[in-house]
Amino acid sequence: MVYAYPYLLLTLAFGVLAVCENYYKSSSEKTTYINVLSIILFVFFFGLRGYVAYDWSAYCPAFNQLSDLPTMLSLPLNKWPWEPGFIVFAIFCKWIYPDYFFFQFACSFLNAILLFRFFRKYVDNIPFALVMFFAMGGIEISINLLRNSLAIFLFLNAIPYIQDKKPLPYFTICLLGCTFHSSCLAYIPMYFILNRKMKYNVMLAVFIAANMVYLLHIPILKTIILLFVDLLMPSTKLWIETYLTMDATTGSVLSIGYIERLLTGVLLFCYMDKLRTLRGCNMFVNSMFFYLCIYLFLSEFRTISVRCSYLFVFAYWITWIDLTKCFTYRNNKLLFMSFIGIYSLLKVGIGNNTAMSDYYNILFEDKTYNERLIFFRHHFNDNIK
C-alpha cells in the first residue's frame, strides 16, 4: 500500500477541503479561497510530478526529438508522432522552455483550468467533485493520458452548448479536441444524442443486456472484430488476434468494481426522473448510462473497455453528487455519502498500489531519466500481469 500513500493523502486533503467548503458555503470569499487552494494543490501534485506511471516513457523522448514548427510542417503527416494540435502545443512549450517537465506542467495547468471551469458551472462543491474525480478515473486521466486528457476536458467545456443548442461553438471545440487526440471524434455525434430523452424501458433493457454480456462472458466484440479481420492480410490478422488474447479479461466477474457499477446503475434508474429534474436536462443521465453500458459490453477486453468508457467517466463526477440530493431521508443520504467516501479511498488505494504508481515530486526529489527508465522496465511486466 506504500505506493498509494501520496494519492490517498491527496484524496483526503480534498475531502477536508470539501467539508470546509460545505461549512463556509454561505461565505463566497472563503469558498473562493478554498477553490483557489484546490487549483494550486491539483497543479502542484500533477504538474510537478516526476517520471510517474507509463506515458512519460513514450512522450519524453518524443518531446526531446521535436523540431521547430517549420521543420515539422515540411514533414508528411504520417511522420508526425502526435495529432497536429498537440504537436503545435508541444513545440510552443519547447520554444518557451525546452524541458519535458515544463511541458508536462503546462499540460496539467491547462487540464486544471478546463476541469475547474467545467466544475464551476455544474457543481456547488468543487473539492467534493474532485474526490469523485480521483476515485473514478481522474488520476489515470491526469497522469497516463496526456493527449486524451486535453481532448476530454475540452469536450467538457463544450457540453453547455448542447443544452443551449449552439452547434457552431460545440463542433468548433470538439474539432479542436480532435487535434489533440482523435478519440474526440466520438463526441461529435453526441450533440444530437446526449440531451435526448431516451425511453426508460429501452434504456433498462439495454442495461440488463449489458450485465448479461458481462456476467456470462459473451464475446460480442471479439466476434465482430474477427468477422472483419478475416478480410485483412494474414500477418495483420495474427497481430490482432494476439492482442485480443493478451488483453482478454480474466478472473471473477463479481468484483467490488462490478458491484459498485451495478449499484450505480440501479440508483440511476430508480432516481432517473429526479436526476433529470435537478439538471433540467438529460446529458448527465445519458452519459452515465453510456459509461456503464460501454464498460460492460466491452468488458471482455480490459484495456478497450476502460479506454472507451473513459470518454464518459465524467458522468460519475456529477451523478454521484446529484444522487446525494435525491434521497428523501437524511439517513439514506448519510449512508450513501459514507459509501462514496469509503469506496473512493478504496478505489484510489487499490488502483495506485503498484510500483508503476511510485510518485515523487520534482521539487523535492531529483531522479534522472535513465534511473526511472530502468525502474520502469524492471516493473512494467510485473505490473501488467
KAPEBEL-V359312 format. One line per field, one symbol per residue. phi: phi as a letter, one per 30 degrees, with the letter a starting at -180 (. if undefined). A space follows every 50 residues. Layout:
# KAPEBEL-V359312
phi=???
This chain:
# KAPEBEL-V359312
phi=.dddeedddddddddddddddddcddcdddddeddddddddddddddcdc dcicdedcddddddcdcddeddddcdedcddbddddddddddddddadbd ddddddddddeddddddddddcbcbdeddddddddcidddddccbddedd dddddedceeddddhbdddddddddddddcadddeddeddeccdcdddde ddddddddddddeddchddddddddddddedcdedddddddddddddddb jddddddddddddddddeddcedddddeciacddddddddeddddddcdd bddddddddedbdededcddddddccddcddddddddddedddddddddd dbcbddcecbcddcbccdedddddddddcddddcd
